[in-house]
Amino acid sequence: MKIMKVYVICDAGMGSSALGVSLLKRELVSSPIKALIYNRSIDEDFRDADILVTHKHFEAHLKKHYPNKTVIGLTDFVNKEGFRKVVKFMENTQNNHVLLKSNIRVNCTPCTSDEAILRTGRDLVASGYVEEGYIEGMLDRDHSLSVFMGNKIALPHGEYEFKKFIKKSGIVVHVYPEPIDWHGEQVQLVVGLAGIGEEHVAILANIATVFGEIEAVDEVLSHQDVEIIYDLLTQEEVE
C-alpha cells in the first residue's frame, strides 16, 4: 500500500495546522492507511504532496496554484468529524482503482461501433478488470439492445451471463473527435464498463451525474484532456 504524503496547511504553519496534524494522526490510528503528515505554512511548496488539507479560507488559493492536487477544505481544525471525513477520503483513494488515467484515451481514431467496443474491452482485459470472455458479452449486449445512452455517449458492458468474467469493477474512457455511427446515433464518448454488485450501480450513477448535461460532454470533446476527464469522474466532495 502506498504511503501517502499529507500536508495540513494554515497561515503560519505552527498553530491550527499543528493541531490538525495531531487530530488527523489520531483518526488514522484505527485505519489501515499509511501516511506521512506534516503541518505547513501556506507560503511553502506542496508539489510533492498527495493531499492538501487546509481551512476553507485557503482552499481556492491552493486549488488555483495546485490544480492537479487533491485539496480538502475544512471549516475548522477542531472538529474531529472533519478529519474523519479526510481519513475516509484517503481510504477511498487508496482502494479506488475503478478508473486509471492510463485508461482514458483521447483523440481516438475513427472506427465502427463494434471496433470501439473491442477497444474498450481490450483495455478492460489489459488492466485486469475482466477476462477475455467478457468482450463477447459486450458485443452481444450492444447487438441485442444498443448501449447508446444519449448525449453522444455509448456505455458498452457485458450481458448478465458474462458477469462471471468480471474480476473487479472498472471503467475505461475513449474520446473520439469524429462521431461514430452507433446504430444510427452519433457517439463520441465511449465508456467501457465492468461492474460487480452495488459498485456497478455507483459507477453508472456517477457517469449519469457527470455527463447528464450535454455541456459537460462537449467540454470533454473540445479539450480532449485526460486530466479534465479524470477529475470529472473522480471528484468527491468533503465538507
C-alpha positions as CSV (number, residue, x, y, z in Angstrom):
1,M,0.0,0.0,0.0
2,K,1.3,3.4,-0.9
3,I,2.4,5.7,1.9
4,M,0.6,9.0,1.2
5,K,2.1,12.4,2.0
6,V,-0.4,14.8,3.5
7,Y,0.2,18.5,4.4
8,V,-2.1,20.2,6.8
9,I,-1.8,23.9,6.0
10,C,-2.6,27.1,7.8
11,D,-1.3,30.7,7.6
12,A,1.9,30.4,9.6
13,G,2.2,26.6,9.8
14,M,2.5,26.5,13.5
15,G,-0.8,26.9,15.2
16,S,-4.0,25.4,13.8
17,S,-2.2,23.2,11.3
18,A,-0.1,21.6,14.1
19,L,-3.4,20.9,15.9
20,G,-4.8,19.5,12.7
21,V,-1.9,17.1,12.3
22,S,-2.4,15.8,15.8
23,L,-6.1,15.2,15.2
24,L,-5.6,13.6,11.8
25,K,-2.9,11.2,13.2
26,R,-5.3,10.2,16.0
27,E,-8.1,9.4,13.4
28,L,-5.6,7.3,11.4
29,V,-4.7,5.0,14.3
30,S,-7.7,2.8,13.5
31,S,-7.2,3.0,9.7
32,P,-5.1,0.7,7.5
33,I,-3.9,3.9,5.7
34,K,-0.2,4.7,6.0
35,A,0.6,8.4,5.7
36,L,3.3,11.0,6.4
37,I,1.6,14.0,7.8
38,Y,3.1,17.5,8.2
39,N,2.0,20.9,9.2
40,R,3.0,23.6,6.8
41,S,2.7,27.3,6.1
42,I,0.5,28.5,3.1
43,D,3.7,30.0,1.5
44,E,5.6,26.7,1.2
45,D,5.9,24.4,-1.9
46,F,3.5,21.5,-1.9
47,R,4.3,19.8,-5.3
48,D,5.3,16.6,-3.6
49,A,2.1,16.2,-1.7
50,D,-0.7,13.7,-2.3
51,I,-3.4,15.6,-0.3
52,L,-3.5,19.1,0.9
53,V,-5.8,19.7,4.0
54,T,-6.5,23.4,4.8
55,H,-9.0,25.8,6.1
56,K,-11.9,26.8,3.7
57,H,-10.3,30.2,3.6
58,F,-7.2,28.9,1.7
59,E,-9.0,26.3,-0.3
60,A,-9.5,28.3,-3.5
61,H,-5.9,29.7,-3.3
62,L,-4.4,26.2,-3.2
63,K,-6.7,24.8,-5.9
64,K,-5.6,27.6,-8.2
65,H,-1.9,27.0,-7.6
66,Y,-2.0,23.2,-7.4
67,P,-4.8,22.2,-9.9
68,N,-3.6,18.6,-10.1
69,K,-3.6,18.1,-6.3
70,T,-6.4,17.0,-4.1
71,V,-7.3,19.9,-1.8
72,I,-9.7,19.4,1.1
73,G,-11.0,22.5,2.8
74,L,-12.3,22.2,6.4
75,T,-14.5,24.7,8.3
76,D,-12.2,24.4,11.3
77,F,-9.3,22.3,12.7
78,V,-11.0,21.4,15.9
79,N,-14.0,19.4,14.7
80,K,-12.9,15.7,14.7
81,E,-15.7,14.9,12.2
82,G,-13.9,16.8,9.5
83,F,-10.7,14.8,9.9
84,R,-12.8,11.5,10.0
85,K,-14.0,12.5,6.5
86,V,-10.4,13.2,5.4
87,V,-9.5,9.7,6.5
88,K,-12.5,8.2,4.7
89,F,-11.4,10.1,1.6
90,M,-7.9,8.7,1.9
91,E,-9.2,5.2,2.3
92,N,-11.4,5.6,-0.8
93,T,-8.5,7.0,-2.7
94,Q,-6.3,4.0,-1.8
95,N,-9.0,1.5,-2.7
96,N,-10.4,3.2,-5.8
97,H,-8.8,1.9,-8.9
98,V,-12.0,1.9,-10.9
99,L,-10.6,4.5,-13.3
100,L,-7.0,4.8,-14.1
101,K,-5.6,7.7,-16.1
102,S,-3.9,5.3,-18.4
103,N,-7.4,4.0,-19.4
104,I,-8.5,7.4,-20.6
105,R,-7.7,7.7,-24.3
106,V,-8.3,10.9,-26.2
107,N,-8.2,11.7,-29.9
108,C,-9.1,8.2,-30.8
109,T,-9.0,7.3,-34.5
110,P,-12.3,6.7,-36.3
111,C,-13.8,3.2,-36.2
112,T,-17.1,1.3,-36.2
113,S,-19.2,0.7,-33.1
114,D,-18.0,-2.9,-32.9
115,E,-14.4,-1.8,-33.1
116,A,-15.0,0.8,-30.4
117,I,-16.4,-1.9,-28.1
118,L,-13.4,-4.2,-28.9
119,R,-11.0,-1.4,-28.0
120,T,-12.7,-0.7,-24.6
121,G,-12.9,-4.4,-23.9
122,R,-9.2,-5.0,-24.6
123,D,-8.4,-2.2,-22.2
124,L,-10.6,-3.7,-19.5
125,V,-8.7,-7.0,-20.0
126,A,-5.3,-5.5,-20.1
127,S,-6.0,-3.6,-16.8
128,G,-7.1,-6.8,-15.0
129,Y,-10.8,-5.9,-14.7
130,V,-12.2,-8.7,-16.8
131,E,-11.2,-11.9,-18.6
132,E,-11.2,-12.1,-22.4
133,G,-14.7,-13.8,-22.5
134,Y,-16.3,-10.6,-21.2
135,I,-15.7,-8.9,-24.5
136,E,-18.1,-11.2,-26.3
137,G,-20.8,-10.2,-23.8
138,M,-20.2,-6.6,-24.5
139,L,-20.7,-7.1,-28.2
140,D,-23.8,-9.3,-27.6
141,R,-25.3,-6.7,-25.4
142,D,-25.0,-4.0,-28.0
143,H,-26.3,-6.2,-30.8
144,S,-29.4,-7.2,-28.9
145,L,-30.0,-3.7,-27.4
146,S,-27.9,-0.7,-28.2
147,V,-25.7,0.7,-25.5
148,F,-26.2,4.2,-26.8
149,M,-27.1,6.3,-23.8
150,G,-27.8,9.7,-25.3
151,N,-25.7,12.9,-25.1
152,K,-23.2,11.4,-27.6
153,I,-22.3,8.6,-25.1
154,A,-22.2,4.8,-25.5
155,L,-21.7,2.6,-22.5
156,P,-20.5,-0.9,-23.6
157,H,-20.9,-3.6,-20.9
158,G,-21.5,-7.3,-20.8
159,E,-24.7,-9.2,-20.6
160,Y,-25.7,-10.7,-17.2
161,E,-24.4,-14.2,-18.0
162,F,-21.0,-12.8,-18.8
163,K,-20.5,-11.3,-15.3
164,K,-18.6,-14.4,-14.4
165,F,-15.7,-13.0,-16.4
166,I,-15.5,-9.8,-14.2
167,K,-12.6,-9.8,-11.8
168,K,-13.2,-6.3,-10.3
169,S,-15.1,-3.2,-11.2
170,G,-13.5,-0.8,-13.6
171,I,-14.2,1.6,-16.5
172,V,-12.2,2.8,-19.5
173,V,-13.0,6.0,-21.4
174,H,-12.3,6.6,-25.1
175,V,-12.9,10.0,-26.7
176,Y,-13.5,10.4,-30.4
177,P,-13.1,13.7,-32.2
178,E,-15.1,12.3,-35.1
179,P,-18.6,10.8,-34.4
180,I,-19.1,7.1,-34.6
181,D,-22.3,5.9,-36.3
182,W,-23.8,3.8,-33.5
183,H,-26.9,2.2,-34.9
184,G,-28.0,5.5,-36.4
185,E,-26.9,7.6,-33.5
186,Q,-23.8,9.8,-33.1
187,V,-21.3,8.8,-30.4
188,Q,-18.1,10.5,-29.4
189,L,-17.6,9.3,-25.8
190,V,-17.3,5.5,-25.3
191,V,-17.2,4.3,-21.7
192,G,-16.5,0.6,-21.3
193,L,-17.8,-0.8,-18.1
194,A,-17.4,-3.8,-15.8
195,G,-19.2,-3.7,-12.5
196,I,-19.6,-6.0,-9.6
197,G,-22.6,-5.8,-7.2
198,E,-23.5,-2.3,-6.0
199,E,-20.3,-0.9,-7.5
200,H,-22.0,-1.3,-10.8
201,V,-24.8,1.0,-9.8
202,A,-22.4,3.5,-8.2
203,I,-20.4,3.7,-11.4
204,L,-23.5,4.2,-13.6
205,A,-24.8,6.9,-11.2
206,N,-21.5,8.8,-11.3
207,I,-21.4,8.8,-15.1
208,A,-25.0,9.9,-15.3
209,T,-24.3,12.7,-12.9
210,V,-21.2,14.0,-14.6
211,F,-22.4,13.6,-18.2
212,G,-26.1,14.2,-17.6
213,E,-25.8,17.6,-19.3
214,I,-24.6,17.8,-22.9
215,E,-22.4,20.8,-21.9
216,A,-20.1,18.5,-19.8
217,V,-19.8,16.1,-22.8
218,D,-19.0,19.0,-25.1
219,E,-16.3,20.3,-22.7
220,V,-14.6,16.9,-22.8
221,L,-14.8,16.7,-26.6
222,S,-13.4,20.2,-27.0
223,H,-10.5,19.8,-24.7
224,Q,-9.5,16.2,-25.3
225,D,-7.7,16.4,-22.0
226,V,-7.1,13.3,-19.8
227,E,-6.8,15.4,-16.6
228,I,-10.1,17.1,-17.1
229,I,-11.9,13.8,-17.7
230,Y,-10.2,12.1,-14.7
231,D,-11.1,15.0,-12.4
232,L,-14.8,15.0,-13.6
233,L,-15.2,11.3,-13.0
234,T,-13.3,11.0,-9.7
235,Q,-14.3,14.2,-8.0
236,E,-15.5,13.9,-4.4
237,E,-16.8,16.5,-2.0
238,V,-15.5,16.6,1.6
239,E,-17.2,19.1,3.8
